[in-house]
Amino acid sequence: MGENTYVSGIEHVGLSEDGQRVRILDQTRLPNREVYKEVGTAEECYTAIKRLEVRGAPCIGIFAGYAMYVIARQVKADSLMDWAGKVREEGSRLKSARPTAVNLSWAVERVLAAMDSRLAGGREAALYAMKTESLAIHEEDIGMCKRIAEYGLELVKAGDGILTHCNAGPLATSLYGTALGPILLGQERGVHFRVFADETRPLLQGARLTSYELVRAGVDVTLICDNMASMVMKNGWVQACFVGCDRVAANGDFANKIGTSGVAILARHYHIPFYTLGPASTIDMDCPTGADIKIELREPEEIKNMWYKEPMALPEVKCFNPAFDVTDHELVTAIVTDRGIVYPPFKENLQRLFAKQD
Ligand code: MRU
């Protein structure tokens, strides 16, 4: 994986040395502990996604590719067709771990298609094709991140203040990340920005992961609570918002970490350009609008208990804990993809983007 260690200094997802398990940096332990673990069984892989040990849409895709390969190696069956059927069932189970980020099902389907394409050659041939495909997904992500970073860098100038939400950096992808890509590429080239990182309640990806990555890269980053974004914008400290995306619908609506749509609304109020950055694999042209995106609901414990010495709410208090929200396309200045920058009207221009490449 060589190059993807460069910016973050961390090789956080890949096959284990013996190729039989997936090695991950457990993101739930950051920033205080860099703990690596290997997962191999179907249950361990499912749990790693569910618990956000691996997270961020492209990273979930990369992980899922490897996971499908290592799981398929363990599946036992009497016949080749039976084996392939059982592997497909494992794929469905893995996809159900988190429903919003389209990269998960995209990667699982890619690796299953690779299996199908070589099935006639037997189990070993099919497994080889799965492994090759999972490595390709990882390798392609490195290229995609680089291109997104180059495009994004065109949109800002040295000294700009950039506000970001959640974590769309190297930990969420391979190299550079998506929303943090232009910032990290700029840093590498001597173009420096001032970054405001929303802490991102309830799971604190902004505090735990984004500020961690940016400090390690030497970027000027200021951590703020989510409810401070408005003040920071009003003070004139933010010239652009860069956020990631988990699924972009065909009309340009997109799902990203809960709180993103609030940032977009504030940005519109203060006349600040608002960009979402993501690879083409995050654009779901089969999903017409944001209303068609399934939003993951998570446990109340994450709000009431998780970061506190003792519970901060009574046990009987009801909680609503959606992991993502949908930002309306009207609030989006542009979608920065690895295939270029897409401006409104999104429906037409996204169609053109895919027509050009397919
Ligand atoms: O719940 P998470 O931490 O997986 O959510 C991550 C995000 O919302 C990211 O912004 C998104 O996946 C893009 S990552 C390049």
Boltz pocket constraint, residues with backbone or C-beta under 6 A from the ligand:
constraints:
  - pocket:
      binder: B
      contacts: [[A, 52], [A, 54], [A, 55], [A, 56], [A, 57], [A, 58], [A, 101], [A, 165], [A, 166], [A, 167], [A, 168], [A, 169], [A, 172], [A, 173], [A, 177], [A, 178], [A, 179], [A, 205], [A, 243], [A, 244], [A, 245], [A, 246], [A, 256], [A, 257], [A, 258], [A, 277], [A, 323]]
      max_distance: 6.0
